Structures are given as C-alpha cells and as structure tokens.
C-alpha cells in the first residue's frame, strides 16, 4: 500500500470490506425473532387494539348494521439507545506491513457490533421474568391481564416442565385456551421450539423422531414434522425452553433501527498519526403483546 498523507481515508474502504465480509456469514437472529423496522424518530409508539365478537345476524327492520366498541390496547413506547465502539490504527502498522493485525482489529470491531445486537435481541427472553411489557407485567408471567378494560388474567409461564413430547402437548393445549379481551379464542398455532444449546437434543427428539419418545409404546410421534426448532446460542438459561407461534412472534416482537452500525472514520490524524474508526448504532426493541409464546423451565 502506498502511504500518503490521507492514508486513513484511503484505508477506510478496505476496512469496510473486511468488516462487512466478516459479518456476512454470522447468523443474525434479529430478523428471525423480530419484526424489524427503520425509524426516523427519537421514539416510536405503538398502540394495541382490542377485538370484536362475532358478527350479528342481519335484521330486516331497524338498524341493520351492528356496531361494537373496540377498546384501546396497551400503548408501547420504544426509546432508542445508543451504542458505540472505536478502533485505532497506527501508521506504523501500514509502514511495517502488519496487515494481518489491521485485519484482526477490524474483525474484532465487527464482532463487537454483532454480539451487541445479538445480546440485546436475546435479552427479553433471558430476562423474561423481569422484562416488563406494555401490560405492566414481565414477558413471562402467570398474571397477564387480557387488556386495559379486562382484568382477567392468563399465564404463559410454567416451571418443572421437562422438555419432552408430553409437556410440549400439555403446553400446546394451554396456549390453545388463550383468548382475546372479548373472550374469543386466539387460534394460536404453536409451531416452533426456541431452545438454548443445552436443550438442542431434547428439542430435536421431540421434533424429528418417528416414534413417540420416552414411552414404552410404539406410538407414532405426532409432533414429527409439525414443529420447528430454533437453537439460540444467546439464550443463557440452559433450562428455559419456549414454545412459540412464529406468526404471532414476528407480529408482536418489535425492533426499530434508528442508526445502523457502519464503519466511520474521524476527520484528523495529522498530529498523532493514528487513524480512528468507529461504529455507532441506535436501536430499540421489545414486545407489544406476550401472547406469542409459552415460557417453560425444567
């Protein structure tokens, strides 16, 4: 590399290429778990909407169209937080042709961005017993209210539930009992097991074996082919497993990108002969509604 007075600027596209190439093969769970949107505001707001009952039979006389009050749901506020990390490259690294170190430092910076986003993506699940949602209770709770105008509670959390076919069936049936604020069934489709690496084998036994596991009978495994498995290395509780309706999960888990992390460079390095590069990212995340998954602890 020819080293000129603007060597820091000349190095930027090379570092960006290394940075992006290193990130490309890494599994990004943000778009897997969340409905991802770009934001142009300091905050985003979403407002849940209640439900309606069945349609009324048309009447031949009187008011023919039946109108029903739809109550407001919970308001969710999404406040973006800012995260950053910097990298310094000394001119001597280029003069002495220490290119592998330059690459290594750049890849380490890319790792920082990747792990930061993955850590936060998994945080509502890792902190499910304390991550408060718009309804005022944690994501995993046995006392979720049906809505602001209906204090009846429902549960999406249970303990002493080993990950096996029997308990998956039990939890599926519990989820099928969930209703909206008007008492209508939600038509939940529990189709995905989300598990930490420690429970990968148990999840695959449920999802992929031909015969019903853990029984002496030779019954067909009714779960084979009807449930997917997501192994998520960023789940920190080895005993927590989640049965989810992925359609509802992608509807109610929200991620807003205000500023995506791209490699940027400072403006001056004449006196220090050290070029500084940074990544800055702003985002927010969370859930609008918890009725997309059941959280079970062994």
Secondary structure as a PSIPRED ss2 file (coil, helix, strand):
# PSIPRED VFORMAT (PSIPRED V4.0)

   1 X C   1.000  0.000  0.000
   2 X C   1.000  0.000  0.000
   3 X C   1.000  0.000  0.000
   4 X C   1.000  0.000  0.000
   5 X C   1.000  0.000  0.000
   6 X C   1.000  0.000  0.000
   7 X H   0.000  1.000  0.000
   8 X H   0.000  1.000  0.000
   9 X H   0.000  1.000  0.000
  10 X H   0.000  1.000  0.000
  11 X H   0.000  1.000  0.000
  12 X H   0.000  1.000  0.000
  13 X H   0.000  1.000  0.000
  14 X H   0.000  1.000  0.000
  15 X H   0.000  1.000  0.000
  16 X H   0.000  1.000  0.000
  17 X H   0.000  1.000  0.000
  18 X H   0.000  1.000  0.000
  19 X H   0.000  1.000  0.000
  20 X H   0.000  1.000  0.000
  21 X H   0.000  1.000  0.000
  22 X H   0.000  1.000  0.000
  23 X H   0.000  1.000  0.000
  24 X H   0.000  1.000  0.000
  25 X C   1.000  0.000  0.000
  26 X C   1.000  0.000  0.000
  27 X C   1.000  0.000  0.000
  28 X C   1.000  0.000  0.000
  29 X C   1.000  0.000  0.000
  30 X H   0.000  1.000  0.000
  31 X H   0.000  1.000  0.000
  32 X H   0.000  1.000  0.000
  33 X H   0.000  1.000  0.000
  34 X C   1.000  0.000  0.000
  35 X E   0.000  0.000  1.000
  36 X E   0.000  0.000  1.000
  37 X E   0.000  0.000  1.000
  38 X E   0.000  0.000  1.000
  39 X C   1.000  0.000  0.000
  40 X C   1.000  0.000  0.000
  41 X C   1.000  0.000  0.000
  42 X C   1.000  0.000  0.000
  43 X E   0.000  0.000  1.000
  44 X E   0.000  0.000  1.000
  45 X E   0.000  0.000  1.000
  46 X E   0.000  0.000  1.000
  47 X E   0.000  0.000  1.000
  48 X E   0.000  0.000  1.000
  49 X E   0.000  0.000  1.000
  50 X C   1.000  0.000  0.000
  51 X C   1.000  0.000  0.000
  52 X C   1.000  0.000  0.000
  53 X C   1.000  0.000  0.000
  54 X C   1.000  0.000  0.000
  55 X C   1.000  0.000  0.000
  56 X C   1.000  0.000  0.000
  57 X C   1.000  0.000  0.000
  58 X C   1.000  0.000  0.000
  59 X C   1.000  0.000  0.000
  60 X C   1.000  0.000  0.000
  61 X C   1.000  0.000  0.000
  62 X C   1.000  0.000  0.000
  63 X C   1.000  0.000  0.000
  64 X C   1.000  0.000  0.000
  65 X C   1.000  0.000  0.000
  66 X C   1.000  0.000  0.000
  67 X C   1.000  0.000  0.000
  68 X C   1.000  0.000  0.000
  69 X C   1.000  0.000  0.000
  70 X C   1.000  0.000  0.000
  71 X C   1.000  0.000  0.000
  72 X E   0.000  0.000  1.000
  73 X E   0.000  0.000  1.000
  74 X E   0.000  0.000  1.000
  75 X E   0.000  0.000  1.000
  76 X E   0.000  0.000  1.000
  77 X E   0.000  0.000  1.000
  78 X E   0.000  0.000  1.000
  79 X E   0.000  0.000  1.000
  80 X C   1.000  0.000  0.000
  81 X E   0.000  0.000  1.000
  82 X E   0.000  0.000  1.000
  83 X E   0.000  0.000  1.000
  84 X E   0.000  0.000  1.000
  85 X E   0.000  0.000  1.000
  86 X E   0.000  0.000  1.000
  87 X E   0.000  0.000  1.000
  88 X E   0.000  0.000  1.000
  89 X E   0.000  0.000  1.000
  90 X E   0.000  0.000  1.000
  91 X H   0.000  1.000  0.000
  92 X H   0.000  1.000  0.000
  93 X H   0.000  1.000  0.000
  94 X H   0.000  1.000  0.000
  95 X H   0.000  1.000  0.000
  96 X C   1.000  0.000  0.000
  97 X C   1.000  0.000  0.000
  98 X C   1.000  0.000  0.000
  99 X H   0.000  1.000  0.000
 100 X H   0.000  1.000  0.000
 101 X H   0.000  1.000  0.000
 102 X H   0.000  1.000  0.000
 103 X H   0.000  1.000  0.000
 104 X H   0.000  1.000  0.000
 105 X H   0.000  1.000  0.000
 106 X H   0.000  1.000  0.000
 107 X H   0.000  1.000  0.000
 108 X H   0.000  1.000  0.000
 109 X H   0.000  1.000  0.000
 110 X H   0.000  1.000  0.000
 111 X H   0.000  1.000  0.000
 112 X H   0.000  1.000  0.000
 113 X H   0.000  1.000  0.000
 114 X H   0.000  1.000  0.000
 115 X H   0.000  1.000  0.000
 116 X H   0.000  1.000  0.000
 117 X H   0.000  1.000  0.000
 118 X H   0.000  1.000  0.000
 119 X H   0.000  1.000  0.000
 120 X H   0.000  1.000  0.000
 121 X H   0.000  1.000  0.000
 122 X H   0.000  1.000  0.000
 123 X H   0.000  1.000  0.000
 124 X H   0.000  1.000  0.000
 125 X H   0.000  1.000  0.000
 126 X H   0.000  1.000  0.000
 127 X C   1.000  0.000  0.000
 128 X C   1.000  0.000  0.000
 129 X C   1.000  0.000  0.000
 130 X C   1.000  0.000  0.000
 131 X C   1.000  0.000  0.000
 132 X E   0.000  0.000  1.000
 133 X C   1.000  0.000  0.000
 134 X C   1.000  0.000  0.000
 135 X C   1.000  0.000  0.000
 136 X C   1.000  0.000  0.000
 137 X C   1.000  0.000  0.000
 138 X E   0.000  0.000  1.000
 139 X C   1.000  0.000  0.000
 140 X C   1.000  0.000  0.000
 141 X C   1.000  0.000  0.000
 142 X C   1.000  0.000  0.000
 143 X C   1.000  0.000  0.000
 144 X E   0.000  0.000  1.000
 145 X E   0.000  0.000  1.000
 146 X E   0.000  0.000  1.000
 147 X E   0.000  0.000  1.000
 148 X C   1.000  0.000  0.000
 149 X C   1.000  0.000  0.000
 150 X E   0.000  0.000  1.000
 151 X E   0.000  0.000  1.000
 152 X E   0.000  0.000  1.000
 153 X E   0.000  0.000  1.000
 154 X E   0.000  0.000  1.000
 155 X C   1.000  0.000  0.000
 156 X C   1.000  0.000  0.000
 157 X E   0.000  0.000  1.000
 158 X E   0.000  0.000  1.000
 159 X C   1.000  0.000  0.000
 160 X C   1.000  0.000  0.000
 161 X C   1.000  0.000  0.000
 162 X C   1.000  0.000  0.000
 163 X C   1.000  0.000  0.000
 164 X C   1.000  0.000  0.000
 165 X H   0.000  1.000  0.000
 166 X H   0.000  1.000  0.000
 167 X H   0.000  1.000  0.000
 168 X H   0.000  1.000  0.000
 169 X H   0.000  1.000  0.000
 170 X H   0.000  1.000  0.000
 171 X H   0.000  1.000  0.000
 172 X H   0.000  1.000  0.000
 173 X H   0.000  1.000  0.000
 174 X H   0.000  1.000  0.000
 175 X H   0.000  1.000  0.000
 176 X H   0.000  1.000  0.000
 177 X C   1.000  0.000  0.000
 178 X C   1.000  0.000  0.000
 179 X E   0.000  0.000  1.000
 180 X C   1.000  0.000  0.000
 181 X C   1.000  0.000  0.000
 182 X C   1.000  0.000  0.000
 183 X C   1.000  0.000  0.000
 184 X C   1.000  0.000  0.000
 185 X E   0.000  0.000  1.000
 186 X C   1.000  0.000  0.000
 187 X C   1.000  0.000  0.000
 188 X C   1.000  0.000  0.000
 189 X C   1.000  0.000  0.000
 190 X C   1.000  0.000  0.000
 191 X C   1.000  0.000  0.000
 192 X E   0.000  0.000  1.000
 193 X E   0.000  0.000  1.000
 194 X E   0.000  0.000  1.000
 195 X E   0.000  0.000  1.000
 196 X C   1.000  0.000  0.000
 197 X H   0.000  1.000  0.000
 198 X H   0.000  1.000  0.000
 199 X H   0.000  1.000  0.000
 200 X H   0.000  1.000  0.000
 201 X H   0.000  1.000  0.000
 202 X H   0.000  1.000  0.000
 203 X H   0.000  1.000  0.000
 204 X H   0.000  1.000  0.000
 205 X H   0.000  1.000  0.000
 206 X H   0.000  1.000  0.000
 207 X H   0.000  1.000  0.000
 208 X H   0.000  1.000  0.000
 209 X C   1.000  0.000  0.000
 210 X C   1.000  0.000  0.000
 211 X E   0.000  0.000  1.000
 212 X C   1.000  0.000  0.000
 213 X C   1.000  0.000  0.000
 214 X C   1.000  0.000  0.000
 215 X C   1.000  0.000  0.000
 216 X C   1.000  0.000  0.000
 217 X C   1.000  0.000  0.000
 218 X C   1.000  0.000  0.000
 219 X C   1.000  0.000  0.000
 220 X E   0.000  0.000  1.000
 221 X C   1.000  0.000  0.000
 222 X C   1.000  0.000  0.000
 223 X C   1.000  0.000  0.000
 224 X C   1.000  0.000  0.000
 225 X C   1.000  0.000  0.000
 226 X C   1.000  0.000  0.000
 227 X C   1.000  0.000  0.000
 228 X E   0.000  0.000  1.000
 229 X E   0.000  0.000  1.000
 230 X E   0.000  0.000  1.000
 231 X E   0.000  0.000  1.000
 232 X C   1.000  0.000  0.000
 233 X C   1.000  0.000  0.000
 234 X C   1.000  0.000  0.000
 235 X C   1.000  0.000  0.000
 236 X C   1.000  0.000  0.000
 237 X C   1.000  0.000  0.000
 238 X C   1.000  0.000  0.000
 239 X C   1.000  0.000  0.000
 240 X E   0.000  0.000  1.000
 241 X E   0.000  0.000  1.000
 242 X E   0.000  0.000  1.000
 243 X E   0.000  0.000  1.000
 244 X E   0.000  0.000  1.000
 245 X C   1.000  0.000  0.000
 246 X H   0.000  1.000  0.000
 247 X H   0.000  1.000  0.000
 248 X H   0.000  1.000  0.000
 249 X H   0.000  1.000  0.000
 250 X H   0.000  1.000  0.000
 251 X H   0.000  1.000  0.000
 252 X H   0.000  1.000  0.000
 253 X E   0.000  0.000  1.000
 254 X E   0.000  0.000  1.000
 255 X E   0.000  0.000  1.000
 256 X E   0.000  0.000  1.000
 257 X E   0.000  0.000  1.000
 258 X E   0.000  0.000  1.000
 259 X E   0.000  0.000  1.000
 260 X C   1.000  0.000  0.000
 261 X C   1.000  0.000  0.000
 262 X C   1.000  0.000  0.000
 263 X C   1.000  0.000  0.000
 264 X E   0.000  0.000  1.000
 265 X E   0.000  0.000  1.000
 266 X C   1.000  0.000  0.000
 267 X C   1.000  0.000  0.000
 268 X C   1.000  0.000  0.000
 269 X C   1.000  0.000  0.000
 270 X C   1.000  0.000  0.000
 271 X C   1.000  0.000  0.000
 272 X C   1.000  0.000  0.000
 273 X C   1.000  0.000  0.000
 274 X E   0.000  0.000  1.000
 275 X E   0.000  0.000  1.000
 276 X E   0.000  0.000  1.000
 277 X E   0.000  0.000  1.000
 278 X E   0.000  0.000  1.000
 279 X E   0.000  0.000  1.000
 280 X E   0.000  0.000  1.000
 281 X E   0.000  0.000  1.000
 282 X E   0.000  0.000  1.000
 283 X E   0.000  0.000  1.000
 284 X E   0.000  0.000  1.000
 285 X E   0.000  0.000  1.000
 286 X E   0.000  0.000  1.000
 287 X E   0.000  0.000  1.000
 288 X C   1.000  0.000  0.000
 289 X C   1.000  0.000  0.000
 290 X C   1.000  0.000  0.000
 291 X C   1.000  0.000  0.000
 292 X C   1.000  0.000  0.000
 293 X E   0.000  0.000  1.000
 294 X E   0.000  0.000  1.000
 295 X E   0.000  0.000  1.000
 296 X E   0.000  0.000  1.000
 297 X E   0.000  0.000  1.000
 298 X C   1.000  0.000  0.000
